[in-house]
Amino acid sequence: MNNDAAAIRRAGDASLRVLRTAHAQASPQASFPTLPSAAPRFAFRRRRQEAQTADVCMIVEGAYPYVSGGVSAWVHGVISRQSDLRFCVVAILPEPPPPKPKYDAPPNLQALHHLYLSEACARGGVLRPSSFNQTEFDIAADAFLRGGGLAELASVDRLMAPLVKARRATDLLDSTLAWNLVCDLYSREMPHESFLHFFWAWRALFGGLVATLAFPLPPARVYHTVSTGYAGLLAARAAVETGRPAIITEHGVYTNERRIEILQADWIVDTIDKGYAIHDPRRDLRDFWSTAFESYARACYEACTEVITLHGANQSAQLLHGAALERMKIIPNGVDYRTLSRLSRAPTDDAPTVALVGRVVPIKDIKTYIQAIEIVRPKIPGLTALVMGPTDEQPDYYEECKAMVARLGLSGIVRFTGQVDIASYFPRVHVNVLTSVSESQPLSVLEAGAAAIPTVATNVGACREILLGRRDEHPALGAGGILTDVASPEQTAAAIGELLGDADRRERQGRVMRQRVERYYDLNVVDDAYATIYRHHMQAPLRQLA
Amino acid sequence: MAGIGFALERLYRGASLSDRAASFAHAAIVAAGPCLLFVLCIWLISASISELEGRTTIASFRALIIYSFALSFVVTAPIALVSARLISDRLHDLRVADIPAIMLATFGFSAVVIVACAAALFGLPLELEPAVVIAAVANCALIGLIWVACLFASVTRDYTSVTAFFALGTVLAVLAVTLGYNLRPDLEIMLWGFNIGLAATLFGLLTRVIATFPFAVRAGTTALLPLARAAAAYWPIALGGLCGAIGAWVDKWVVWFSPYGSQIQYGLLHAPLYDSAMFLSYLVVIPAYAAFIIHLEVRFFRNYRLFYSSILEHATLAQIRAHGARLRDETIASLSAITVPQLVVCALVALSAPALVDLLDMQFRQVGMLRLGVIGAAFQFLFITCSALTLYFDRRAVFLLLQLVFLALNGGLTFALLALGPNYLGLGFLAASALSALIAYLALARTLQRLEYLTFIANNPAVRIRRQAAKAF
């Protein structure tokens, strides 16, 4: 049985992967004021350590401070630059222990809490309280997971409170109560599904939900989440329980990303053949996962007083999942325009150099970049192609890229620099390249733009908006680079060749990018926007939601 | 055990009546193995040596053998159980090449422990001569290693060879002991003669095992660490095995040290009337163990595999529950189908005990002990099978608790009921077996009733690991 259970366990580990967002081990950094886990036994120590209520509690899932770049860099920047405010961070991770942080703790970061989604609540209470009503809870949880919103979440939270107070939240996962819950839910939802997969999917989802609702909320005046999902769920719960405002800044669209992951999950056995039917009422495991995440998103949007995103392309998805138009806002990423705009430009007669600034991970599609370099190399003698970003996040993928470079004979051309200070490299770079399969609002394109470097980028996320200008750009500045299709090394190579072969065009488009960044993406503008939002909501009165 | 059971079941399903008889005979050998060897040898040896000349020597010889059986059983039970679990894990992971090293480590470790314990028992409190001590230690070690070899031999499914080697060992033992006694009528010769038979059986079993797993052992010590880790990880199983083995003997030890025991020579204690009545009782229940091996364990194992494979093959909950219900129902039905007839047989034996005692040239005082013993042995069978089946579901704590209960009841009740007099010797064993059987049956039934819940939540190692990680962090 032990061996069969090992196989059952592997199915569970696969289920847990859906909850993981990228995070990797890092080299040791300076200390964070790290607090122990969310386990109740540390609550007393936490109360002693937190002498003051934080002004802003940042809630981050699978990113800061354990992943470099992207969302993590944004969070770190916001905390560092809003230096007169006191912050705490709730870092949501799949399971303990936490990796080594990649960022030094800013002085105004009071505390770092960890919320582990994989059933990290230890049982402390002796008896299950008689005030817990299993039937009502069952109905409320079902209503929430099947497409509910804030009201349903509040119901679940209220009904679960007696268990949390008695430190028996794990009864919802590890008891006959839990068994009855999962069997009831399975029988109602998808009695035709693989029970093994349903069990682990339920356990992963429900475990995360229970962990989020049982987590001791750090006191703060404003709760700021950077995604929906579990971070958004926690923010919504905080708004309901404390009456304090919650705001969200979405970088990517969490529900879309999870939906793609779920669709691609090869460990989910399809037991319903929906064929090409668009409206098939039967629900399978993928629907179960997707609907649950949509519920989390809906609850978050309904709870948040500000629904912010980096660019317009995200707003349609937000509206679809219940965000109210009047609360929606665009505040793009900001870059240090002042520093970057002072960098010198690469001389025309220098060896032609292109650079991709990004982590060496599949989503950045480094291999398309390498293939593009191989295609364009014959036309551009003396070409140098840099990959500037950490290589330790997915070592297997990095090894594959290196092998590809060697196989294509590009060892003297393509260079992996690791994580570097881009300001020291930009003065030699003629063209910036981005071949990502998915992006939100890539900082690398904005930073290159501030340094007057044109970009060749795939048409993902906000890249069109950044390179060609927003609809409300008046006067229109023109193109700051060239867009290509995803996974098209030929188009990428052609675009690189065009820009490297035309110094005037390069100079013109670089100038356009610099102007665009100054106008819309300057960090000072972004910082002022958030400072205003924080101050406004910190002074807001308590409100009762749901 | 299930390994050889499949082969025996195939034989059982053979067309002729002789096939069925043969399968039961083989199953009896597998189930009782060394015990049968011992009983047959003692009976044959006693018959071949004249009463007047060898009575005391034979009594001492018999007592030493009993001591060896007891000690070797107690020592090897925990080691064998842990080793069996480790081998089961390796077989499941298809790491068959690791098995010879594990077996070697098990044999080696068992031999070391048995020799140490036997040297302490035979060399210190007893007044045996050094030569007899050596022979007795060798005897104990051989019996212990046969217990272990039986376990590995059951994986080979080669019942014919197992039976043949036991038969060979029996014949050699009887011949060697009888001839040796005629040359020099002392304990040392008798013990070495018996050892020759045991050695033949042991090495025969080893040849089959090695032939089944012909993988090179690169370094015998490589398996010591996995064995130690398995002992740490599966300590409830090891401790349960130890308690169970002690529990099986504790009633006899209580009687040996009571006024109903006697001293032979060299400080050897025994209670010949009680001991022989109990051993005869165990023989009466051998058919039930044989039936367990052929039918219950095999059928149970099939349904068990069906249940778990249905989960891994992505069955629906309804299908899983159906398989679980079938496992439940067929297990209980099979258990009843074996236990009830066996109880009837035991009742008949109890009723005809006076005739049996007369036939076997036993004493009339043993009638009561035999009656209580056979009924108690039937309940003990139920207890052993139910507690063994809980281990299939990895209910280690339950298994350990059951063994502790039996040990406490058997020892405590036997001691407490001594005051009732010699006619009631065996009542403590009966009461303990009956109570323990009831508790074990209820534990098994509860396990089967909650099978799905235990599989997915309460006894799921994957969940347990995460729960422990949460507590640790």
Interface residues (C-beta under 8 A of the other chain):
Chain A: M1 N2 N3 D4 A5 A6 A7 I8 R9 G12 S37 A39 E95 P96 P97 Y116 S118 E119 A120 C121 A122 T170 L173 D174 S175 T176 A178 W179 V182 C183 Y186 S187 P191 H192 E193 S194 F195 L196 H197 F199 V269 T271
Chain B: S88 D89 H92 D93 Y308 S309 I311 L312 H314 A315 T316 L317 A318 I320 Y392 F393 D394 E452 Y453 T455 F456 I457 A458 N459 N460 P461 A462 V463 I465 R466 R467 A469 A470 K471 F473
